[in-house]
Amino acid sequence: MSRTVSGYICALLAVVIWSGNFVAARALAPLIPPWQFNFWRWFVALFVLLPFAVSHLRRDWPVLRRHWRYLLLMGILGVTLMNTLIYKAGQSTESLNMALLVPTAPVMILLLSRVLYGEPVTRRRLAGLGLVLVGVVILVSRGDWQRLSGLVFNSGDFWAIGGAACFGMYSLFTRSRPPEVSTVSYNAATFCLGLAVSLPFTTAEALFLPLPRISPLLAGGVLYAGLGCSLLAFQCWVAAVDNIGPVRAGIVYYTLPVFAAAESVLLLGERVVPAQLAGGFLVIGGILAATLVLPGPGRR
């Protein structure tokens, strides 16, 4: 399997898993505060990953120590802040707002790639992104434009934008991962550093807010977020960025609302309207237009 194909498969698998995170976040919002939810999901991920990572960490330790500032930044962006801000947003903003704001991360990746790395922004890529954005709006609004005109933006939307920005920067800076460091070592180090930074905030939240009550729903949600959304999805995402770059991987991220809608139908029994199907096809078509490499010189 070529690096390009495996990269797209890894990116798609990560997005499928992450789409379920929004279902879990909505279900668990009344049960556990955001800092504690985020801390325990990453603790589960690190607890499972660490036994497999010990030998890799020993081998990569000299390189990890030299690049500790970079690893700390990635831990703060990907572990400490990203999902905490999204969980915080879920407490005060509507799901429609979230669905419209979180997919802005690939646009941030595209712009930052241009500014920081000089990566070209081709007309075909811009056209594909525009098609995807239209598809996302149709998908999440269910074709009802009155839903969009009635949107009220509040402070929670800024938390959602902050989470999207963290994801965009995390994805972009992943391309600077030292090549000598394995994916397992990289994730274990960033998980650990991100958790260390999260600990004071999680402790303060636990002191001032009621502790969550353990229940099968809460335990299942934390395990899904920890093993799936944190451990498996981040392994896949790092591999995807390594193989196809942050911009192409970021464009695949736009499929998240498509899978979130499909999971809402399967798990929550929601009804699909024709406009949502049209929006899903626009998203997929836009991704293909923006990411497929056409033969011949200058055809990008």
N, C-alpha and C positions, 0 to 999 in steps of 0.2 A: 504494500500500500504506500502511495507517495506521501510525502510530508504534507502536501496541500490537502489531500483528501482526509488524512488522519487529523489534520488541524481543524477542518470544518466539522468533522464528526465530533471531536472533543468539544468544540465551541457549542455545537448544537446540544450535546448531552448536558453540558453545564447549564445551558439556558432552560432546558426541560426541567432539570432539578430545581433551579432557582424559581421557576414559575410557581412551583408548589409552595415556596416560602411565603408568598403573599397570602395564599389560603391559610397557612399556618399562622401567619402574623395576625390576620383578621380574627381567627378563632381564639387565639391566646391573649389578645390585647387586654381583655378584662381580668385575666388570671395572673399576669406577671408583668412588672414594670420593664421598660426597655433596656436599661443597663443590665439588669439581672438576666433577662432573656438572652441578650447578646453574650454576656460572660459565660453562662452555662453551656450555650451551644458550642462556643469555641473551646471550652474546657473539655467537653465530650470529644470533640475532634482531636485535640492534642493528646488526650488520654489514650485514644485508640491508635493514633499515629506514632506516638513516641517509641513503643517497643520496636517498630520497624525502622525507625529513624536513627536509633542510637549508633549503629555502625556507620551510617552515612555522615552523621554529625561528627564523629571522631575523625573520619577521613577528611572532611571538609572544614574542620575547625580553624586552621590557619587562615583560610580565605574568608570564612565567616567573620572572624575577629577583625580582619582588615576592613571589611565592608559593614561594620556594625551600624554606622549611621544610616546607610541606605536601607538596611534590613529593619531598623527601627522606624524609619519613615513608612516603609511598606506595611509594617505591622500596625501602625497608627491608622493609615488610610484604609487598609483592607479588613482589619480585625477590630480595632478600637472604635472607629467612627462610622464606617459605611452603614452597616445594618442597624446600629444604635440610632442613627439619625432617621432611618426609614421607619423603624419601630416607633420612634418618638412622633414622627409625622402621622402615623396611623392612629394616634390618640386624638388628633384634633383636625384632621382633614378627611375629605371624602375619598372613597376608593377611586372615583372617576378622576379626581385631581391627581391622585398618585399614579394612575395608569398613564396619564398624559405627561407627567413630569419626569418620572423615573427613566423612561426611554430616551431622555435627552442626553444620556451619557455618551452614546456613540458620536453625537454631534460635537461634544466637548473633546472626545478623543481625536476626531478629524481635525478640529481647529488647533488643538495643542500639538498634534503631530506636524502640522504645517509650521507653527511658530517655533517649536523647539528643535525639530529634526529636519525641517525643510522638505517634508514629504509632499509630493505634488497632489493638488486637489483637482482632479480631472473633471471635465464637463459630464462625462458619463457617470462618474461616481456621484456628483452633485444631483444629477437627474434621478439616479436610483434612490438617493437619500430622500429627495422630495417625494417620490412615489411612496416610499416607505412611511414617511410622516403622514401623508394623506391616509394611507391604509390604517395606521395606528389610530388616528382621530376617528375614522369611520368605525373601527372595531370597538373601541371603548365607549363611543357614544351610542352604539347600536343603530346608527343611522338616524337618530333623533336629534336634530340640530337644536331643538329647544333645550335639551339637556346641557348642551354647550353654552347656549346663551344665558342659562340660569346658573352657571357656575359662579361660586363666590370663593375667592382666594383669601386665605387667612395665613396666620403665622406658621401653621403646620406645613404649608406648601414650601416655605423656605427650608424647613428641615428635609423635605423630600429632595429639593434641588441640591442641598448640601450632600445628601447621600449619593445622588447621581454624580456629583462632581468628584467625590471620593472614589467612586468606582471608575470613573473616567481616568483619573490620575493614576490609580492603581494599575489599570490595564496598560496605560501608556508607559509607565515606568518599569513595568515587568520586562520590557525588552532590554533594559539595562542590567538584568540579573547576570552576575558573574558566570561565565560559561562553565567554570570549573565546579560550580555548586550544583548538585543534583536537585531535582524538583522536590524530592522528599526532604532533604536538608533545608532547602529554601522555605518550604511551607512550615516545617517544624519550628524553624527559627522565628519566622514572622508571627506564627500563632503564639509562641511563647512570649515574645516581646509585646505583641498587641494585648495579650491578656494581662501582662504586668502593668501596662499603662492603664488598662481598664479597672484594675482592682480597687484603687482608691475611690473612683466614682461609683463603682458597684457597691462598695462597703457603705459609702455615704447614703446612697439610695436605700439600702437595706435598713439603715438606722432610722431614717425619717419616714419611710413608707411601710405599710403592713407587708409582712413576709408572705409570699405566695403559698397557697395550700396545694400540696402534692395531690395530683389526681391522674387517672390514666390518660386523659386528654392532654394535660400539661406535660407529663412524662413522654408521651408519644410525640408531641410537637417538638420538644427539646431534642429528642433523639433524632428525629427526622432532620431538623435544622443542623444538628451537630454532625451527624454521619453523612447526610446527603448534601445539604447546602454548603456546609463548611468544608468537610474533608474531601468528599468525592468531587464535588463541583469545582472547588479551587484547584485540585490536582489537574482536572480536565482543562480548566481555563488557562492555567500557566502553560500547559502543553500546547494549547491552541495558539496562544500568543507567540510561543517559540516557533511554531511551524508556519503560521500565516500572517503574523504581525497583529498589532493592536487594532488597526483600523478595520481590517476585514473581519476580525473576531468581533469587534464592536458592532459592525453592521449586522452580523448574525444575531447579536443580542436583541435586535428589534423584533425577533420572533417571539419574545417573551409574552407579549399580550395575546398572541395566537394560542400558545400553549396554556396560558392562564385561563383563557375563555373555554378551551376544551376541557380543562380540569374542573371548571365551574359547572359545566354540563354534566360531567361524569360523577363528580363527587357531591355537588350541591343541587343537582337537578334543575339547573337554570335552562331556559329555552333559548335556542339559537334563532336569530332572525336573518333573513337573506342579506341585509346590509353587513352583518358581521362576516358572513362568508365572503362577500365582495372585498371587505377590508382585509381579510386574511390573505386572499389571492394577491391584492395589491402589495402587501408587505412582502410576500414571498417573491413576487415579480420584481419588486424594487431591489431586493437583496441580490437576486440573480443578475440584474442589470448593473449593480454597483460592484460586484465582486468577481464575476466571470472574466477571465482574461481572453480577449479576442485575438485571433491570429493576425499576423501582419504588423508591420511597423506603424507606430503611432496610433494604433487602434486600441485605446484604453478607456 
